[in-house]
Structures are given as C-alpha cells and as structure tokens.
Amino acid sequence: MKPKSILTVVLLAFVIASIGFLVAKEAMKGRGGAADPAATAPPTGPATGRKVIACYFYTNVRCPTCRKIEAYTQEAVTGLAAAGKDVPVEWHAINTDEAGNEHYKADYSLVVKSVIVADWRDGKQMQWKNLDKIWELVDDQAAFQKYIREEVAAYVEAP
C-alpha cells in the first residue's frame, strides 16, 4: 500500500470515530440528568437560619474509587443528617463538567474529585473546608466515614 493510501485510510478512520463520538455525546445530552441518578441540585444557603452542606464534586470521568468516595460520603452525611441535629445537614453530588457548574472549580480550588463541607448562615457561605484525607482513607470504609462524620459534625456544632 502506498503512503498516500495509508494516510487516507487513517484519516477516514479518524473522521468516522470522531462522528461516532459526537453522536454518542449528543445522545447522552438528550438524557438530561437521568444519566447520573446521584446528581442533586447545586447547593444554596437558606434565606434565613443556618445549615451545613456537604458536597461531593466530580467530573464526567469517574473510576470505581471515585464512585466509592461518593457512596461512602453520601452514606455518612445522610446518617448524620438523620440524627436530628438542630442544624440541618444537606448532601449534594455535583458534576463540575456540567454547564453552569464550572465555577465550583475556582470557588473551591478543585483539582481532583473532592468533598467540601460548608457552613451557610442567612443565605451566605461563612466558611468551608476541603476534606482532603478522603483519598488516603478510601480503602477503609469505617475510617473514611468516621472522618466525614467528624468533619461535618464540627461544622454542625460550631457556634
């Protein structure tokens, strides 16, 4: 085969693969939020009063470890929220690759998938913390969830 013919075949294969990728991407867009049942509405503070919000920020590319972090965090936060504290605790999972959510990367200096806990008072975020030990603890579910619960509880119990 001549070099020109090889180049033609390679370029044609590239074009076909690109079209396939774009078609698949558009098909996923048409599904809306149904593609990820864990996704929840972006957090906002209460107009009056106080609440603590725990968010898992992720991207379109998700590995089994990332999904484990989300599941462990959701379980820990949901359990804490159900404990009936005076300060409401909310859980959110937010895809920073979705339109309108890109600002979270800058807002929280996100570089990797992260869990952020934030204290909201009268509609304003007062303070927040990136729970950066999640990657160290992900292989120990009990230690991971203890860490999440302790960090969220510290915000709940703060004056």
C-alpha positions as CSV (number, residue, x, y, z in Angstrom):
1,M,0.0,0.0,0.0
2,K,1.3,3.5,-0.8
3,P,1.9,6.0,1.9
4,K,-0.8,8.2,0.5
5,S,-3.4,5.4,0.7
6,I,-2.4,4.6,4.2
7,L,-2.8,8.2,5.2
8,T,-6.2,8.4,3.6
9,V,-7.4,5.3,5.5
10,V,-6.1,6.6,8.8
11,L,-7.8,10.0,8.3
12,L,-11.0,8.4,7.2
13,A,-11.0,6.2,10.3
14,F,-10.3,9.3,12.5
15,V,-13.3,11.1,10.9
16,I,-15.6,8.1,11.4
17,A,-14.5,7.7,15.1
18,S,-15.0,11.5,15.7
19,I,-18.5,11.4,14.3
20,G,-19.4,8.4,16.4
21,F,-18.1,10.1,19.5
22,L,-20.1,13.3,18.8
23,V,-23.3,11.2,18.1
24,A,-22.8,9.4,21.4
25,K,-22.1,12.6,23.3
26,E,-25.3,14.2,21.9
27,A,-27.3,11.1,22.8
28,M,-26.2,11.4,26.4
29,K,-27.1,15.1,26.5
30,G,-30.6,14.2,25.4
31,R,-31.0,12.1,28.6
32,G,-30.6,15.2,30.7
33,G,-29.9,14.5,34.4
34,A,-31.1,10.9,34.1
35,A,-27.6,9.8,33.2
36,D,-26.5,10.2,36.8
37,P,-29.1,9.5,39.4
38,A,-26.8,10.6,42.2
39,A,-26.7,14.2,40.9
40,T,-28.6,16.7,43.0
41,A,-29.3,20.4,42.7
42,P,-26.5,22.8,43.4
43,P,-26.3,24.0,47.0
44,T,-27.6,27.3,48.1
45,G,-27.8,28.7,51.6
46,P,-31.1,29.2,53.4
47,A,-32.6,32.7,53.2
48,T,-32.7,32.8,56.9
49,G,-31.2,30.5,59.5
50,R,-28.3,28.1,59.2
51,K,-27.4,24.8,57.6
52,V,-24.3,22.7,56.8
53,I,-23.9,21.4,53.3
54,A,-21.6,18.5,52.3
55,C,-20.8,18.3,48.6
56,Y,-19.0,15.7,46.5
57,F,-17.6,17.4,43.4
58,Y,-16.9,15.1,40.4
59,T,-16.4,15.2,36.7
60,N,-17.7,13.2,33.7
61,V,-14.8,10.7,34.0
62,R,-15.4,8.5,37.0
63,C,-13.5,5.5,38.2
64,P,-14.6,2.9,40.8
65,T,-12.7,4.7,43.5
66,C,-14.5,8.0,42.7
67,R,-17.8,6.2,42.9
68,K,-16.8,4.6,46.2
69,I,-15.9,8.1,47.6
70,E,-19.3,9.4,46.6
71,A,-21.2,6.4,48.1
72,Y,-19.2,6.4,51.4
73,T,-19.7,10.2,51.8
74,Q,-23.4,10.1,51.0
75,E,-24.0,7.3,53.5
76,A,-22.0,9.1,56.2
77,V,-23.7,12.5,55.6
78,T,-27.2,11.1,55.2
79,G,-26.8,9.2,58.5
80,L,-25.6,12.3,60.3
81,A,-28.5,14.4,58.8
82,A,-31.0,11.8,60.0
83,A,-29.6,12.0,63.6
84,G,-31.9,15.0,64.2
85,K,-29.4,17.8,64.9
86,D,-30.5,21.4,65.5
87,V,-28.6,22.4,62.4
88,P,-29.8,20.8,59.1
89,V,-27.3,18.9,57.1
90,E,-27.6,18.6,53.4
91,W,-25.9,16.3,50.9
92,H,-25.2,17.2,47.2
93,A,-23.2,15.5,44.4
94,I,-22.3,18.0,41.7
95,N,-20.7,17.3,38.3
96,T,-18.3,20.2,37.7
97,D,-18.2,19.4,34.0
98,E,-21.9,20.2,33.5
99,A,-22.8,23.6,32.2
100,G,-23.3,26.1,35.0
101,N,-21.2,24.2,37.5
102,E,-17.7,25.1,36.2
103,H,-17.4,27.9,38.8
104,Y,-17.1,25.4,41.6
105,K,-13.6,24.5,40.4
106,A,-12.5,28.1,41.0
107,D,-14.7,28.7,44.1
108,Y,-13.2,25.8,46.0
109,S,-9.8,25.5,44.2
110,L,-10.7,22.0,43.0
111,V,-8.1,19.9,41.2
112,V,-9.4,16.4,41.8
113,K,-12.7,14.9,42.9
114,S,-13.4,16.4,46.3
115,V,-15.7,16.6,49.3
116,I,-16.4,20.0,50.6
117,V,-18.2,20.9,53.8
118,A,-19.6,24.4,54.2
119,D,-21.4,26.4,56.8
120,W,-24.3,28.5,55.5
121,R,-25.9,31.3,57.5
122,D,-28.7,33.5,56.3
123,G,-28.0,32.7,52.7
124,K,-24.2,33.3,52.8
125,Q,-21.5,30.8,52.9
126,M,-19.4,31.6,56.1
127,Q,-16.7,29.1,55.8
128,W,-15.8,25.8,54.0
129,K,-13.2,23.1,54.1
130,N,-11.9,20.6,51.5
131,L,-11.8,17.2,53.2
132,D,-8.6,16.2,51.5
133,K,-8.0,13.0,53.5
134,I,-10.7,11.2,51.6
135,W,-8.1,9.8,49.1
136,E,-6.0,8.4,51.9
137,L,-8.9,6.7,53.7
138,V,-10.9,5.4,50.7
139,D,-9.7,1.9,51.2
140,D,-11.0,1.8,54.8
141,Q,-14.8,2.5,54.8
142,A,-15.1,2.8,58.6
143,A,-12.2,5.3,58.9
144,F,-13.4,7.2,55.8
145,Q,-16.9,7.6,57.2
146,K,-15.7,8.4,60.7
147,Y,-13.6,11.2,59.1
148,I,-16.5,12.6,57.1
149,R,-18.9,12.5,60.1
150,E,-16.4,14.2,62.4
151,E,-15.7,17.0,60.0
152,V,-19.3,17.6,59.2
153,A,-20.2,17.4,63.0
154,A,-17.5,20.0,63.7
155,Y,-19.4,22.4,61.4
156,V,-22.7,21.5,62.9
157,E,-21.5,22.1,66.5
158,A,-19.6,25.3,65.7
159,P,-21.1,28.4,67.4
